[in-house]
Each structure stands twice: as structure tokens, then as C-alpha cells.
Amino acid sequence: MAITKQYLKSKPVVKVTFTLPAEAVEKTEKVSLVGEFNGWNPEEAVALKKQKDGSFKGSLDLVPGKEYQFRYLLDNEKWENDWEADKYVSAGVDAEENSVVVL
């Protein structure tokens, strides 16, 4: 898993790319990025696209200077954190944690 950040000079946003490697998503057909940036609404999730190597990848523009909690939703049923998130915070439910990207 990887998170890359590209600070744009032309706009006050950061293009953040989220990548899940093939070994993290074996036999997964669909990966959605759900978090504070879309109100934790799976209906408004960012769909990650399957790559030729079996990984899933997707990008979105976020406002710099903030932190965003997020998780991946695999096949609409299994939640997964990013193994390389900037940090983790308690989700307050069943001692689960959310991944956090810091911009």
C-alpha cells in the first residue's frame, strides 16, 4: 500500500494517490476509498481502478493543511486500513482504527 502526495502549484490542492498492492486485495473485485472527504458514504466513495499488475489505484484532490481519516472498502463488505498511512486513530467502534493521511 502506498500514498503519494503531489502539491499542485496551479491550485491550492494536493493530489493524493492511493494504491493497494495485489497481495493486499487477492480475489477482490471492487475497492472503494471511503472517508471524511466523502462523509463516510460508500455511495459517494472513490472507486479505485484495477491495474494490470492486480493492484488497485485511485486519486483525489484534497485541501492542504488538514488530516483526513479513511479506510478501504473491499467488495462492499470488508474494511481495510492502509499499511503505510501517516498515522492511525481510533474509530471508536469495536476498537477499530482508521487510517489518516496528513497534508
C-alpha positions in Angstrom: 0.0 0.0 0.0 1.2 3.4 -0.7 0.0 7.0 -0.5 1.7 9.6 -2.7 1.1 13.3 -2.4 1.6 15.9 -5.2 1.3 19.5 -4.2 0.0 21.5 -7.1 1.3 24.9 -7.9 -1.6 25.8 -10.1 -4.3 25.1 -7.5 -4.5 25.1 -3.7 -5.0 21.4 -3.5 -2.9 18.2 -3.1 -3.4 15.4 -5.5 -3.3 12.3 -3.3 -2.9 8.9 -5.0 -3.9 5.7 -3.0 -2.5 2.4 -4.1 -3.3 -1.1 -2.8 -0.9 -3.8 -4.0 -2.2 -7.0 -5.5 -1.2 -9.1 -2.4 -3.5 -6.9 -0.2 -6.5 -7.4 -2.4 -6.3 -11.0 -3.6 -9.6 -12.1 -5.2 -11.1 -8.7 -4.6 -13.3 -7.4 -7.5 -14.0 -3.9 -6.2 -12.1 -1.4 -4.0 -13.7 1.8 -2.7 -12.0 4.7 -0.8 -14.3 5.9 1.9 -13.5 8.6 4.5 -14.1 12.1 5.8 -13.7 13.6 2.3 -17.0 11.9 1.2 -18.9 11.8 4.5 -18.0 8.1 5.0 -20.7 7.4 2.4 -20.0 4.2 0.4 -22.4 5.6 -2.3 -20.0 8.5 -2.8 -16.8 6.6 -2.4 -13.9 6.9 -4.8 -13.7 3.8 -6.9 -10.1 2.6 -7.2 -9.3 1.1 -10.6 -7.7 -2.3 -11.0 -4.3 -2.1 -12.6 -2.6 -4.7 -14.9 -0.4 -5.9 -12.0 -3.5 -6.7 -9.9 -3.2 -3.6 -7.7 -5.9 -1.0 -7.3 -5.2 2.7 -7.6 -7.1 6.0 -7.4 -6.6 9.7 -6.8 -8.4 12.7 -5.4 -7.7 16.3 -4.7 -7.7 17.3 -1.1 -7.2 20.6 0.8 -3.7 21.0 2.2 -3.1 21.7 5.9 -5.7 19.1 7.0 -5.9 15.5 8.1 -8.3 13.0 6.6 -9.4 9.7 8.1 -10.2 7.0 5.6 -10.4 3.2 5.0 -10.7 1.0 2.0 -13.9 -1.0 1.4 -13.3 -4.3 -0.4 -16.2 -5.8 -2.3 -18.6 -3.7 -0.2 -18.1 -5.9 2.8 -14.5 -5.9 4.2 -12.8 -2.8 5.7 -9.1 -2.5 5.3 -6.6 0.1 6.5 -3.7 1.5 4.6 -0.5 -0.2 5.9 1.5 3.0 5.1 -0.9 5.6 6.4 0.6 8.7 8.0 -1.0 7.7 11.3 -4.0 5.8 12.8 -6.8 6.9 15.1 -9.4 5.0 17.0 -12.7 4.8 15.1 -14.5 4.3 18.4 -16.2 1.2 17.2 -15.0 -2.2 18.4 -11.5 -0.7 18.9 -11.1 -0.5 15.1 -8.7 2.2 13.7 -9.0 4.5 10.8 -6.1 5.3 8.5 -5.1 9.0 8.4 -3.4 11.0 5.6 -1.8 14.2 6.8 -1.4 17.0 4.2 
